């Protein structure tokens, strides 16, 4: 009897080898990642995709079992993050709390945000509210992880407790820490979005596609995060596979930008496309107007592009929004010495303000005036951008 107990504690019911345990952990953790990115994030929060009711309930059960997270709470915290991004009301912005706090202690920020009942009510609407959610998943979120602990120990013995602990920190580390922290701190940007979100890597497969964080912030409701030909989103691949067997219905993906030739005046289609692709427009402006102007003025001064500090070059992409007061003073000093650069920065600011203007008729008149003045500016890069901008259109499928 004692030998049987010892054998059970050592090997559990499976007697699995280390290789089999490694495969088990990979499958379990990635299934949990898919639960978060496909169900909680893309489906429940942003309504980019719907899943078959049976699959949707499996995701709910799996999230409860392996994380103890409540759907309504996760959705509410993430929706508020988008609504209040990089402000004092953002639940987990590294710009507010610092990268170390978000990376190492992001889970406590998440828990603190969940305590705000008003936010849960405001931002958590439309999430499951059936009997099992009220009486099991939402009412007893820690029953799931406790059950998972017993299952892990039963399957693998004492080592199962360590495997369970690893599973429990998987989502807090990769989602609450890595994506919410590093995803707003390091990486590359396809779009000059109104925040600090960055793509961590173009081939997103380890954390379900969430690595493409800048793309997601540019088009939050898109079920597909990969927006460049050379990017890969494993979450989208999973959605396509589920759609092929009737288990998923894609509701929204990011629209494609079309450039129409020979457009004499900006029209309603131009305005629609500019507003839809506002972050692409600002990216085009930064790369096609601001950077060439910096390079041209540096060349006239007998310098290279690198003579302008990289941080300052990046700050000009968003008007110096993230600079401290000392950094803004340095930026203004540079602009005072470079009048052409100051002009294109002013045009950028006006274009950004125009995109926030309400009223289609007034916004269209403002866009037409902006393009007219840009074409009359005598600055070649700005003129070429204006020509491109008035041809903007939303591509039809």
Secondary structure, 3 states (H helix, E strand, C coil): CHHHHHHHHHHCCCCCCHHHHHHHHHHHHHHHHHHHHHHHHHHHHCCCEEECHHHHHHHHHHHHHHCCCCHHHHHHHHHHHHHCCCCCCCCCCHHHHCHHHHHHHHHHHHHHHHCCHHHHHHHCCCCCCCHHHHHHHCCCHHHHHHHHHHHHHHHHCCHHHHHHHHHHHHHHHHHHHHHHHHHHCCCECCCCCCCCCCECCCEECCCCCCCEHHHHHHCCCCCCCCCCCCCEEHHHHHHHHHHHCCCEEECCCCCCEEECCCCCCCCHHHHHHHHHCHHHHHHHHHHHHHHHHHHHHHHHCCCCHHHCCHHHHHHCCCCCCCCCHHHHHHHHHHHHHCHHHHHHHHHHHHHHHHHCCCCHHHHHHHHHHHHHHHHCCCCHHHHHHHHHHCCEEECCC
